[in-house]
Each structure stands twice: as C-alpha cells, then as structure tokens.
Amino acid sequence: MSYYFFIDTMMLPVPPPKMSIKVNNKNKTINLINEGEVNIIKEAGLTEISFDARLPNSKYPFANYDTSLANSLTNSLLGSNFTFKKADYFLDNFKTAKKSKNPVRLIISRMSPSYIMLFDTNMLVTLENYTINEDAKEGFDIIVPLKFKQYKPYGTKECEVTTDENGVQHLTVKENRAATDMVTPTVYKIRNEQSIWEVCKSISGGNLDWRTVMVKNAITNPVEQMVKGTVLNLV
C-alpha cells in the first residue's frame, strides 16, 4: 500500500510506517435510581492523529519531495527524487505551524500498489506537540513524533460592555471574527501546470475531494487532460 502524507502544501518525504487515529469519547455514565448505571450517548470528541515522521538529511531513492500528488506518482514510477530538502526545511514548517496559532490541513492518502485510491483522511488540525529525536544509529536522519488534534472552525464576536450614567450596562458588538475556513467557488479555470490535487487544495483548503471533481469533469488521466485554460465544474 502507498501512503502520502500532506501537511498543508508540504508532503512528508518518507511516509510513516504506522500511525494512530483516535476518536475521543464524550459519552457520560450516570447512576439512575432503581436502574443503575446508564450511558448517555454524546457526539464524538475531537479526533487525535499521531505518527513519527522520518526527516532525511541524505538523498534516498525511496524519498519523495514533490508537493504535487500527480507528479509524486510519476516520480515514484520512474524512481526519481524530486527537489531534495534537508530536515531543517520540515522543522521550520513545524515551528511555523505552532507559532502561527492557525490550523493546518492534514491529508493522508492511501493507495493500492497499482495506485488505485482506497480512502483518505482529510481534516483541519492543530499541531499539538512534536519532539525532535536524534539517534546516532539513524545516521543523520531525524525522527519527529507528531501529534495533531482535529480543529472545527467556529465564529466568534468581539464585544464591549459599557456602563452609562444610570449604572445600566450595554453590550456592543465591535467586530465579527470569522471562522477559519475558505469559500469554495463553483467553477475554476486551470492556470499553468496545476494538477487536480493542487487545484482542489488551493481553492478549498482541502475541503474538495479531488476524486469527485475528476468524476464530475470526466477526467480519467489528470496528467494528460489537465491543461491550461480548462474550466472545471466544482459543485
């Protein structure tokens, strides 16, 4: 099975060998008179995803550095290595994800050995914590355990409370603070040499399923059919 891990537009060069996806529980157990314990079912809590990322400081034939999924598949088939980046490039991106205080889009794509799409994980997350591990046995490579938590966009308002001369308090909305999300257009014209994955990622932040867009637009070969000027129907 082939895995591709994307954190926003950055693809991990070496897919982690294993990961953990935890759907947290919010159910509540209470005691009822004459009934004993009962379980009150609630909505699931925020999902947590964790895995160890290997960040090479040497060029490996099995590492892939392309941010375009279509080109990633081509490079894998040809056995080539695209735009080698050292570990500090990825560490800088992890640091930015923490300091920006903004969620990132985590996409994990799973394919069969013949590159048939199986399923994917696609959600907004926050980078909760990470550890930088260096081990002489690993050579110059760095192993970074990463832990993400699902992020659900929400809207808030900034308000101001004032008190008049009669002691009556008044609440005034100063500013609407929009949720962290993107508005997806209904159509899109291809620019330059964009892949179908790059289009869906750039205009929706990952909310669009690129496989659905391919089917809707009768695209069977995104490498040959995606040409500059093509207009895609997205909804």
N, C-alpha and C positions, 0 to 999 in steps of 0.2 A: 504494500500500500504506500502511496506517495502522499506526503503531508506538506503543506505550505502554510507558514505562519507569518501573518502580516500584522504589524503594529502601526496603525495609520498607513502611511505610504512606505514604511520601512519593512523589508522582508528579512527574516532571520536567515542567515546563510546556511545553517545546519538545522534541520527540523529536530526538535527534541525527541528522544526515543520514547518518552512517556509523559503523560500529563494527568492532572486530576481536575475534574469538573464537579464541584459540589453545589447542589441545590439546597440551600438552607431551609430549615423548617421554622414556621411561625405558629404551628398548632399549639393550643393551650389545653392542658389537662386540669379539670376541676372535680371536686367531690360534690355529689348531689345527695341530699337526704334520702335514704332508703334505696338509692340507685348505685352508690359507689362512684368510682372514677368514670368520667366520660371525657371524650376527646373532642374539643371544639375545633373544627377544621377552618384554617385560615388560608389566605393566599400564600404561595411560596415566598420565601425571603430572597434576598439578592444572591445571585449565583457567584461563586468564587472559583477562579481558574488559576492553577499553579503549574509551573513546569520549570525545568532547568534548561537555560539557553547556553549552548557552546559558542563562544566567540573566538574564532581562529585568528592568530596573528601570522599565519603562514597560508600560502595558497594550497588548497586541496582540490583534487578533481571532483570530489563529491559535494563541494560547497557551491552555493548559487547566490549571487548578489544582485540579481535583476529585480527591479520593483514592478515589472510588467509580467502578469501571470502568463500571457501568451508567449512572451519571449523566454520566460522561465522554462516552459515546456520544450521550446525549441532548443534551448541551450542544454537541457538535460538529455535530450535525444542525441545531440551532437557531441556531448561530453565536454563542452566548453565551459570556461569560467568567465563570468561577466563582471567587469569593474570591481576588482578586489578591494575590499575595505578592511582596515585593521579593526581590532576590538574597540579602540577608543571612539570610533565613529558611533558605534551602537551604545556605548556607555554614555556618550554625550546626549544621545537621544533619550535614554532612560532618565538622565538627570533633568533634561528639559521637561519631560512628562511630569515629573514630580514638582518642579518649581513653577510650572505654568498654572497649576491648580485647575486644569481643564481635563475633561475626559478624553480618551483616545479610542479609536475604533480598532477592535481586535477581531481579526478574521482568520479562522483556521479552516483550510480547505483540504478535504480528503478525497483522494482519487485512487482508483484501482491501478495495478501495474500497467494496464493498457491505456491509462489516462481517461477513464470514464468517471465522471463526477459521481461520488457516493452521497456525501452530505457535507454541510459546513456549519461552523459556529460563527456567528456574526453579531456582535453587540458592542455598545458603548461601555467602556470600563474605565476605572481609575487604577493607576498603578499604585497599589497599597504599599509594598515594600520589595526591596531586592537586596541581594547580598553578592559581593564580588569575591569569588573564591579563586585563589591562585595555588596551584599544586605542581611541584617540580615533575611529578610523574606524568602530568598532562602536557609537558613541554611548555611552549609559550602560550598555549591556549588559556582562555579564561572561562570559567563556568559561573553563570549568574542565575541563581534561583529567583524566579519572578513570581509575584503573587498579585493577581488582579481581582477586582470586585466589580460586579455589574453596576452600571450607572443609569438611572432612569431620569430623563430630563423633566424639569418642573419649572413652573413660573412663579416668581415672587414679586412683591411690590415694596418699594421703599416708602415708608410713611413718616410723617412728622406730627407729633402731638403738641398742641399749644394750649395754653390756658388764658382765657380772656379776663377782663377786669371783674367779672362776676364769679370767677372761680370755675367756670364751665370749660371742660376740656373739649377740644376739637381735633379730629383726625383728618389730616390732609395727605393725599397720595402725591408724593413728589415725583416718582419716576417708576414706570413699569420696567421691570428687569426681565427680559425674555429668557426663555429656556434655551439650553444649549442644544440646538438642533438645526437642521437645514430644510429648506423648502425645495422639493424636487420638481423641476419643470416637466411639462408633458411631452415635449419634443426636444431634440438636441442635434445639432449639426457637428459632425466629426471634424476635428481640427488636427492637422499634422498627421502623425503616425500613431494615433492612440489605439490601444487595444480595447476590447469590450469591457474588460475588468477596470481599466483606467478610467473609462468614461463613467461607469456606474459609481466608482469610488469618488471621483472628483465632484460630481454634481449632486450626490446624495449622502456623502459621508459614509457610504457602505450600506445605506438603507435599501438600495435596489438590489435585487437578485439578478446577477448578470446572466444566469442561465435562462431566467424568464424573459429577459429583454431579447436574448438571442432567438428564442422560440417565437416571440411576438413579431420580430422583424425578419423571420425566415432565414436566419443566419446559421449556416451549418459549418462554415470554415471561417472563423474570425480573422485569421491571418490574411486570407486572400480577399474576403468580402468587405472588410473594414477599410474603406478608402476615404481620403479627404473629401469633404463635401457631402457625404452620405447623411441623410436626415433619419434619425431613429425615433420611433414612437415608444414612449416610456410607460404610458398608462393606458 
